[in-house]
Amino acid sequence: MTSIWRRMNGRRSASGSADQEMTEVASTDRTPERLADDHELRRQIRHAIIALTPVLRDTLLLTQSGDYTYEEISAIVGAPVGTIKWRVSEARRLVRRQLRAQGYADVG
C-alpha cells in the first residue's frame, strides 16, 4: 500500500529518482483499461482512508509518508510506540477489508 499511496500523492521513494520512475512507468504495459482500473483502485483507497477514524487515519498517513519513524510518530501524537504500531496495523486491516468488500480480492 505504501507505493500506491506515494503514487497517489506524487511522492517519490527515498531511493527513486523521477527519471527512474518514468522509465518504470514507460516500460510497463499500460492499456487504457489498466489505467482506468488503477485510477479506480486509488480512488477506493482514498475513500477507505478517509473513512477511518481521525486517530487511525492520522497515524497511518504519518507512517505511510515515510518521513517519520514509529518513535517520532509516538512523540508527535503522544502515544506509546506499541499503540502506534497497533493503530497502523488496524488502519491497514480496515482499509484492506473495505477494498475487499469493493471487489479487490488480491489486496495485500
Phi, psi and omega in degrees: 000333182300313182294323177296314181299317180295319178296322180298327185256009176070021180267147174261151174292160184301326184264349185266144176255165179298319179297318180297317179294322178297319179297317180297317180293316182293333185272356179267157177277095184255088177283161177303324178295317180295319178297319178295318178298317179297318179298316180294320178297315178300320178296317179294322177297315177303313180297320179295320179291318179298327182287346179293158173295154181304322181296313180292317181298312181298317180295316179298314182294322175297319180292312184291340179296333181079002183271344187230147172275168176302322180296319179293319178296321177303316179292322181295312185266351177073040178228153179298154180303319179300322178292321178298314180297320178296316181299318179296314179299315180295318179298316179297320179298316181293321178296314178301316181298317180293321178294319177297322178295336178272001177101007178267081187290334187260023176280136182334000000 
